[in-house]
């Protein structure tokens, strides 16, 4: 009696119908791909489709915890998030179950660094305030009107000299910055190569004219920027956050901007997201915000999709992931 082996393709669930085709096309060569018909599904919509899949491609920040993994069932081999940040994933629990997990750092570093530089300049040069006054018909021409601060000759402190932090420094070199400082777990070769000095967080706070937050959200970084930290910053300092919103305590930021403990802030990320449209921060002239657009370019999102797909293909072939967590 001959046995006919039926080869079934691995089943991959993609959580958004807006996922760039670059990744979907890669997956479709060897996998059965189900794409949820929602831009941003609710968790219930994800759960309804989840059971039995071999891989999940998270196009947005879908929470993956024990409940998610229980619902997915024993076939699940890999969770791949199309993001660099992974605070929506219970990584230890995923790994404890022998499931691989990947993300998409590096390919978005340049795009996020561009947004960081934009926010530094907009906040320091009062772009939002100027636009608002113009719309209100209040333009003045006096030589002291809306004066801001220069990047030229400034000290820039980077909290987290990872891929994004390094790209920020590279982009700022042309702005004649006087000194780059950075802080983190340890001194980095990349820091030496970029001419940046490794210092403590307190030194960053005390010495920096611009502080750029480019750290992931972890137990260690949650609410790192609180009242006590703002009290140590220069009154002329500009704070930029392109990491995660909850690294900064929003109530402390509001207080610091209102009481002019710092000059201005520019953020791509805030806690909560979205910031309610009537939030007091949005009424402040010295607060610049873009709604989490750091990686939102066509090229970058295409690359992120391809990397997230490659992580899945690597895991399904029992190979090391291109970008594991
Ligand atoms: C990331 O990749 O983590 C960005 O913040 C977009 O989600």
Boltz pocket constraint, residues with backbone or C-beta under 6 A from the ligand:
constraints:
  - pocket:
      binder: B
      contacts: [[A, 82], [A, 83], [A, 84], [A, 85], [A, 86], [A, 104], [A, 108], [A, 242], [A, 243], [A, 292], [A, 294], [A, 295]]
      max_distance: 6.0
